[in-house]
Amino acid sequence: MKRISTLLRLAASDKQWVTISNLLTIARLVLAPVVVASLYCQQWLLAFVVFVVAATTDLLDGYLARALNQQTHLGTLLDPIADKVLLVASFGALAFFRSPFFHIPCWFFALVLCREALILLGSIVLLHFYRSAHVQPMIWGKLTTLSQVLFVIWIFVCYFAGWKPQRTDSVLLIILALFSCISLVQYVRRALSDVRQ
């Protein structure tokens, strides 16, 4: 755990970790359970607003960190974790708190949960054993996250409009599942490449 502890020490040694971008990332972590609680209470409008605000922080935190020259080790560690927590929590809530229009199938939630867990655990293993490992977002990973966010928003829009596009939802779920599998394969291939070096 030497390299991981080094990263944690670097995060703790950031001269200014209370930055706008870090606060936005932390806000995303805090808002995730609010989305779940709102869906549990069938407060769909509140859940939608909170989810959109949380998703927007994901767009802003990285941009502001670069624009304001406020990139920190803490932000680097927390940002991907906050993304995973928000999306896994949202998909979990949509899978287990039934809506009158549509709910996420359990198989899809299991896929998302397993993918995120494998990527997170794989990153920890790489950081621990391989100094040359590149634990950074990849294009398919970013596309998967973006498509998942847009899909959740699509579910809310359908709810508010009173639509029941079951075929469309099923097709979109299959596309998202493919994106998730492709991105996972991409991360595994890069991890194996790092291991061979």
ABEGO torsion letter per residue (X at the ends): XAAAAAAAAAAAABABABBAAAAAAAAAAAAAAAAAAAAAAGBAAAAAAAAAAAAAAAAAAAAAAAAAGABBAAAAAAAAAAAAAAAAAAAAAAAABBBAABBBBAAAAAAAAAAAAAAAAAAAAAAAABAABBBBBBAAAAAAAAAAAAAAAAAAAAAAAGBBBAAAAAAAAAAAAAAAAAAAAAAAAAAAAAAAX
